[in-house]
Amino acid sequence: MANNNNKIQLIWGIALFIAGIGVFFRIPQIIPQIESIKYFSSVLPFIKICFYLMGIMLVCGGGKKIYLYFKK
């Protein structure tokens, strides 16, 4: 059972890592759409920071899970 759980954690780590990379590729496409909305244009730097922080957290979390799988 523990081995099965480890494989699930590896798959989950890879999914997190790929999602984080996807966030970084998607941010430049989304920012112009957000800029066009007047309500969000004043807080655009905060929104960018949040998106990049989310991407960093996903990549780091997935990388940690992958690292711990191969460390064992």
N, CA, C and O atoms as CSV, one atom per row, in Angstrom:
chain,resi,resn,atom,element,x,y,z
A,1,MET,N,N,0.817,-1.199,0.000
A,1,MET,CA,C,0.000,0.000,0.000
A,1,MET,C,C,0.859,1.261,0.000
A,1,MET,O,O,0.521,2.240,-0.664
A,2,ALA,N,N,1.970,1.243,0.743
A,2,ALA,CA,C,2.830,2.417,0.818
A,2,ALA,C,C,3.454,2.714,-0.537
A,2,ALA,O,O,3.618,3.878,-0.904
A,3,ASN,N,N,3.806,1.663,-1.288
A,3,ASN,CA,C,4.400,1.870,-2.603
A,3,ASN,C,C,3.398,2.505,-3.561
A,3,ASN,O,O,3.761,3.367,-4.362
A,4,ASN,N,N,2.137,2.080,-3.478
A,4,ASN,CA,C,1.088,2.652,-4.308
A,4,ASN,C,C,0.881,4.124,-3.971
A,4,ASN,O,O,0.694,4.953,-4.862
A,5,ASN,N,N,0.916,4.441,-2.683
A,5,ASN,CA,C,0.751,5.822,-2.245
A,5,ASN,C,C,1.909,6.685,-2.741
A,5,ASN,O,O,1.704,7.840,-3.116
A,6,ASN,N,N,3.128,6.133,-2.746
A,6,ASN,CA,C,4.283,6.868,-3.239
A,6,ASN,C,C,4.142,7.201,-4.720
A,6,ASN,O,O,4.503,8.298,-5.147
A,7,LYS,N,N,3.621,6.265,-5.503
A,7,LYS,CA,C,3.425,6.514,-6.930
A,7,LYS,C,C,2.366,7.587,-7.161
A,7,LYS,O,O,2.489,8.409,-8.069
A,8,ILE,N,N,1.330,7.572,-6.334
A,8,ILE,CA,C,0.294,8.604,-6.437
A,8,ILE,C,C,0.890,9.964,-6.112
A,8,ILE,O,O,0.572,10.955,-6.770
A,9,GLN,N,N,1.755,10.021,-5.098
A,9,GLN,CA,C,2.407,11.280,-4.744
A,9,GLN,C,C,3.315,11.767,-5.870
A,9,GLN,O,O,3.403,12.970,-6.115
A,10,LEU,N,N,3.987,10.845,-6.556
A,10,LEU,CA,C,4.827,11.221,-7.692
A,10,LEU,C,C,3.970,11.796,-8.817
A,10,LEU,O,O,4.315,12.829,-9.390
A,11,ILE,N,N,2.882,11.150,-9.129
A,11,ILE,CA,C,1.990,11.628,-10.186
A,11,ILE,C,C,1.426,12.998,-9.817
A,11,ILE,O,O,1.340,13.892,-10.659
A,12,TRP,N,N,1.042,13.154,-8.549
A,12,TRP,CA,C,0.508,14.433,-8.081
A,12,TRP,C,C,1.582,15.518,-8.173
A,12,TRP,O,O,1.283,16.647,-8.561
A,13,GLY,N,N,2.822,15.192,-7.825
A,13,GLY,CA,C,3.919,16.140,-7.917
A,13,GLY,C,C,4.179,16.570,-9.348
A,13,GLY,O,O,4.417,17.749,-9.612
A,14,ILE,N,N,4.137,15.627,-10.266
A,14,ILE,CA,C,4.332,15.955,-11.683
A,14,ILE,C,C,3.199,16.853,-12.179
A,14,ILE,O,O,3.434,17.799,-12.931
A,15,ALA,N,N,1.973,16.552,-11.755
A,15,ALA,CA,C,0.833,17.375,-12.161
A,15,ALA,C,C,0.961,18.799,-11.628
A,15,ALA,O,O,0.680,19.758,-12.348
A,16,LEU,N,N,1.382,18.942,-10.374
A,16,LEU,CA,C,1.583,20.273,-9.806
A,16,LEU,C,C,2.664,21.038,-10.560
A,16,LEU,O,O,2.500,22.219,-10.868
A,17,PHE,N,N,3.757,20.367,-10.851
A,17,PHE,CA,C,4.869,20.989,-11.557
A,17,PHE,C,C,4.441,21.471,-12.937
A,17,PHE,O,O,4.744,22.599,-13.325
A,18,ILE,N,N,3.740,20.625,-13.672
A,18,ILE,CA,C,3.281,20.992,-15.013
A,18,ILE,C,C,2.258,22.128,-14.955
A,18,ILE,O,O,2.257,23.012,-15.811
A,19,ALA,N,N,1.390,22.101,-13.944
A,19,ALA,CA,C,0.418,23.186,-13.793
A,19,ALA,C,C,1.125,24.510,-13.518
A,19,ALA,O,O,0.718,25.550,-14.036
A,20,GLY,N,N,2.173,24.477,-12.712
A,20,GLY,CA,C,2.939,25.688,-12.434
A,20,GLY,C,C,3.603,26.243,-13.681
A,20,GLY,O,O,3.582,27.452,-13.912
A,21,ILE,N,N,4.193,25.368,-14.485
A,21,ILE,CA,C,4.801,25.802,-15.748
A,21,ILE,C,C,3.724,26.386,-16.667
A,21,ILE,O,O,3.951,27.388,-17.345
A,22,GLY,N,N,2.564,25.753,-16.680
A,22,GLY,CA,C,1.455,26.254,-17.499
A,22,GLY,C,C,1.005,27.637,-17.076
A,22,GLY,O,O,0.636,28.453,-17.920
A,23,VAL,N,N,1.029,27.914,-15.779
A,23,VAL,CA,C,0.659,29.240,-15.286
A,23,VAL,C,C,1.617,30.285,-15.845
A,23,VAL,O,O,1.186,31.357,-16.269
A,24,PHE,N,N,2.915,29.979,-15.851
A,24,PHE,CA,C,3.893,30.942,-16.370
A,24,PHE,C,C,3.694,31.217,-17.861
A,24,PHE,O,O,3.910,32.342,-18.311
A,25,PHE,N,N,3.290,30.218,-18.623
A,25,PHE,CA,C,3.048,30.433,-20.044
A,25,PHE,C,C,1.729,31.160,-20.299
A,25,PHE,O,O,1.574,31.829,-21.321
A,26,ARG,N,N,0.790,31.030,-19.379
A,26,ARG,CA,C,-0.543,31.604,-19.570
A,26,ARG,C,C,-0.630,33.065,-19.124
A,26,ARG,O,O,-1.472,33.811,-19.627
A,27,ILE,N,N,0.227,33.484,-18.189
A,27,ILE,CA,C,0.149,34.846,-17.642
A,27,ILE,C,C,0.232,35.915,-18.737
A,27,ILE,O,O,-0.604,36.818,-18.747
A,28,PRO,N,N,1.201,35.857,-19.660
A,28,PRO,CA,C,1.255,36.916,-20.689
A,28,PRO,C,C,0.010,36.972,-21.583
A,28,PRO,O,O,-0.275,38.018,-22.166
A,29,GLN,N,N,-0.719,35.889,-21.700
A,29,GLN,CA,C,-1.934,35.887,-22.517
A,29,GLN,C,C,-3.123,36.458,-21.760
A,29,GLN,O,O,-4.030,37.025,-22.368
A,30,ILE,N,N,-3.129,36.314,-20.448
A,30,ILE,CA,C,-4.265,36.734,-19.632
A,30,ILE,C,C,-4.178,38.211,-19.222
A,30,ILE,O,O,-5.206,38.880,-19.118
A,31,ILE,N,N,-2.970,38.723,-18.989
A,31,ILE,CA,C,-2.804,40.083,-18.490
A,31,ILE,C,C,-3.456,41.129,-19.404
A,31,ILE,O,O,-4.117,42.027,-18.882
A,32,PRO,N,N,-3.311,41.067,-20.735
A,32,PRO,CA,C,-4.011,42.068,-21.574
A,32,PRO,C,C,-5.535,42.024,-21.410
A,32,PRO,O,O,-6.192,43.063,-21.467
A,33,GLN,N,N,-6.089,40.848,-21.211
A,33,GLN,CA,C,-7.533,40.746,-21.001
A,33,GLN,C,C,-7.934,41.383,-19.679
A,33,GLN,O,O,-8.985,42.019,-19.588
A,34,ILE,N,N,-7.106,41.215,-18.654
A,34,ILE,CA,C,-7.396,41.813,-17.348
A,34,ILE,C,C,-7.230,43.331,-17.423
A,34,ILE,O,O,-7.993,44.067,-16.798
A,35,GLU,N,N,-6.233,43.810,-18.188
A,35,GLU,CA,C,-6.027,45.253,-18.345
A,35,GLU,C,C,-7.227,45.935,-18.980
A,35,GLU,O,O,-7.499,47.102,-18.701
A,36,SER,N,N,-7.944,45.214,-19.833
A,36,SER,CA,C,-9.087,45.818,-20.526
A,36,SER,C,C,-10.278,46.044,-19.590
A,36,SER,O,O,-11.192,46.796,-19.929
A,37,ILE,N,N,-10.277,45.410,-18.433
A,37,ILE,CA,C,-11.356,45.603,-17.463
A,37,ILE,C,C,-10.965,46.767,-16.555
A,37,ILE,O,O,-9.975,46.671,-15.830
A,38,LYS,N,N,-11.715,47.853,-16.581
A,38,LYS,CA,C,-11.362,49.054,-15.826
A,38,LYS,C,C,-11.272,48.795,-14.325
A,38,LYS,O,O,-10.430,49.381,-13.645
A,39,TYR,N,N,-12.117,47.939,-13.815
A,39,TYR,CA,C,-12.153,47.684,-12.384
A,39,TYR,C,C,-10.831,47.097,-11.884
A,39,TYR,O,O,-10.411,47.390,-10.764
A,40,PHE,N,N,-10.176,46.277,-12.699
A,40,PHE,CA,C,-8.937,45.612,-12.292
A,40,PHE,C,C,-7.677,46.352,-12.737
A,40,PHE,O,O,-6.579,45.990,-12.315
A,41,SER,N,N,-7.807,47.368,-13.571
A,41,SER,CA,C,-6.611,48.024,-14.098
A,41,SER,C,C,-5.805,48.730,-13.015
A,41,SER,O,O,-4.590,48.869,-13.157
A,42,SER,N,N,-6.439,49.175,-11.946
A,42,SER,CA,C,-5.707,49.879,-10.889
A,42,SER,C,C,-4.912,48.928,-9.996
A,42,SER,O,O,-3.947,49.348,-9.359
A,43,VAL,N,N,-5.297,47.672,-9.941
A,43,VAL,CA,C,-4.597,46.704,-9.085
A,43,VAL,C,C,-3.834,45.666,-9.915
A,43,VAL,O,O,-3.569,44.562,-9.439
A,44,LEU,N,N,-3.489,46.018,-11.140
A,44,LEU,CA,C,-2.814,45.086,-12.037
A,44,LEU,C,C,-1.477,44.575,-11.490
A,44,LEU,O,O,-1.199,43.383,-11.624
A,45,PRO,N,N,-0.633,45.424,-10.877
A,45,PRO,CA,C,0.619,44.876,-10.322
A,45,PRO,C,C,0.377,43.809,-9.247
A,45,PRO,O,O,1.102,42.816,-9.182
A,46,PHE,N,N,-0.624,44.014,-8.419
A,46,PHE,CA,C,-0.960,43.029,-7.388
A,46,PHE,C,C,-1.435,41.725,-8.022
A,46,PHE,O,O,-1.082,40.643,-7.553
A,47,ILE,N,N,-2.218,41.818,-9.068
A,47,ILE,CA,C,-2.716,40.624,-9.760
A,47,ILE,C,C,-1.556,39.857,-10.391
A,47,ILE,O,O,-1.518,38.628,-10.323
A,48,LYS,N,N,-0.606,40.577,-11.007
A,48,LYS,CA,C,0.566,39.918,-11.596
A,48,LYS,C,C,1.376,39.199,-10.526
A,48,LYS,O,O,1.800,38.060,-10.719
A,49,ILE,N,N,1.589,39.867,-9.401
A,49,ILE,CA,C,2.346,39.250,-8.303
A,49,ILE,C,C,1.641,37.985,-7.826
A,49,ILE,O,O,2.293,36.973,-7.565
A,50,CYS,N,N,0.334,38.033,-7.712
A,50,CYS,CA,C,-0.422,36.857,-7.259
A,50,CYS,C,C,-0.306,35.699,-8.247
A,50,CYS,O,O,-0.122,34.552,-7.839
A,51,PHE,N,N,-0.412,35.992,-9.537
A,51,PHE,CA,C,-0.283,34.938,-10.543
A,51,PHE,C,C,1.105,34.303,-10.515
A,51,PHE,O,O,1.240,33.079,-10.531
A,52,TYR,N,N,2.143,35.157,-10.472
A,52,TYR,CA,C,3.505,34.625,-10.448
A,52,TYR,C,C,3.780,33.861,-9.152
A,52,TYR,O,O,4.466,32.839,-9.172
A,53,LEU,N,N,3.258,34.342,-8.042
A,53,LEU,CA,C,3.425,33.634,-6.776
A,53,LEU,C,C,2.736,32.271,-6.811
A,53,LEU,O,O,3.271,31.286,-6.303
A,54,MET,N,N,1.550,32.220,-7.413
A,54,MET,CA,C,0.846,30.949,-7.550
A,54,MET,C,C,1.650,29.977,-8.409
A,54,MET,O,O,1.741,28.795,-8.080
A,55,GLY,N,N,2.233,30.458,-9.502
A,55,GLY,CA,C,3.059,29.611,-10.352
A,55,GLY,C,C,4.288,29.098,-9.620
A,55,GLY,O,O,4.644,27.925,-9.740
A,56,ILE,N,N,4.938,29.977,-8.859
A,56,ILE,CA,C,6.119,29.561,-8.091
A,56,ILE,C,C,5.758,28.510,-7.061
A,56,ILE,O,O,6.485,27.533,-6.882
A,57,MET,N,N,4.632,28.707,-6.380
A,57,MET,CA,C,4.222,27.740,-5.360
A,57,MET,C,C,3.897,26.381,-5.977
A,57,MET,O,O,4.233,25.347,-5.401
A,58,LEU,N,N,3.256,26.373,-7.127
A,58,LEU,CA,C,2.945,25.112,-7.797
A,58,LEU,C,C,4.214,24.386,-8.236
A,58,LEU,O,O,4.342,23.179,-8.034
A,59,VAL,N,N,5.145,25.117,-8.833
A,59,VAL,CA,C,6.389,24.503,-9.291
A,59,VAL,C,C,7.195,23.981,-8.097
A,59,VAL,O,O,7.710,22.864,-8.134
A,60,CYS,N,N,7.299,24.782,-7.055
A,60,CYS,CA,C,8.074,24.356,-5.879
A,60,CYS,C,C,7.421,23.170,-5.167
A,60,CYS,O,O,8.111,22.239,-4.752
A,61,GLY,N,N,6.112,23.201,-5.028
A,61,GLY,CA,C,5.418,22.096,-4.375
A,61,GLY,C,C,5.537,20.803,-5.162
A,61,GLY,O,O,5.787,19.742,-4.591
A,62,GLY,N,N,5.358,20.892,-6.462
A,62,GLY,CA,C,5.514,19.710,-7.307
A,62,GLY,C,C,6.944,19.216,-7.321
A,62,GLY,O,O,7.195,18.012,-7.268
A,63,GLY,N,N,7.891,20.157,-7.393
A,63,GLY,CA,C,9.300,19.775,-7.364
A,63,GLY,C,C,9.689,19.095,-6.071
A,63,GLY,O,O,10.490,18.160,-6.069
A,64,LYS,N,N,9.125,19.564,-4.972
A,64,LYS,CA,C,9.414,18.951,-3.669
A,64,LYS,C,C,8.902,17.520,-3.615
A,64,LYS,O,O,9.598,16.624,-3.136
A,65,LYS,N,N,7.683,17.303,-4.108
A,65,LYS,CA,C,7.132,15.947,-4.122
A,65,LYS,C,C,7.954,15.020,-5.007
A,65,LYS,O,O,8.201,13.870,-4.643
A,66,ILE,N,N,8.376,15.509,-6.159
A,66,ILE,CA,C,9.204,14.705,-7.064
A,66,ILE,C,C,10.552,14.403,-6.415
A,66,ILE,O,O,11.035,13.272,-6.470
A,67,TYR,N,N,11.154,15.421,-5.802
A,67,TYR,CA,C,12.451,15.247,-5.143
A,67,TYR,C,C,12.365,14.210,-4.009
A,67,TYR,O,O,13.228,13.341,-3.890
A,68,LEU,N,N,11.321,14.310,-3.186
A,68,LEU,CA,C,11.180,13.372,-2.074
A,68,LEU,C,C,10.921,11.961,-2.564
A,68,LEU,O,O,11.336,11.002,-1.913
A,69,TYR,N,N,10.248,11.807,-3.692
A,69,TYR,CA,C,10.017,10.460,-4.243
A,69,TYR,C,C,11.328,9.817,-4.645
A,69,TYR,O,O,11.575,8.654,-4.323
A,70,PHE,N,N,12.176,10.562,-5.349
A,70,PHE,CA,C,13.427,9.986,-5.822
A,70,PHE,C,C,14.496,9.948,-4.734
A,70,PHE,O,O,15.481,9.223,-4.873
A,71,LYS,N,N,14.328,10.698,-3.672
A,71,LYS,CA,C,15.274,10.661,-2.564
A,71,LYS,C,C,15.174,9.343,-1.801
A,71,LYS,O,O,16.168,8.839,-1.277
A,72,LYS,N,N,13.950,8.786,-1.744
A,72,LYS,CA,C,13.728,7.518,-1.043
A,72,LYS,C,C,14.350,6.428,-1.807
A,72,LYS,O,O,14.283,5.270,-1.395
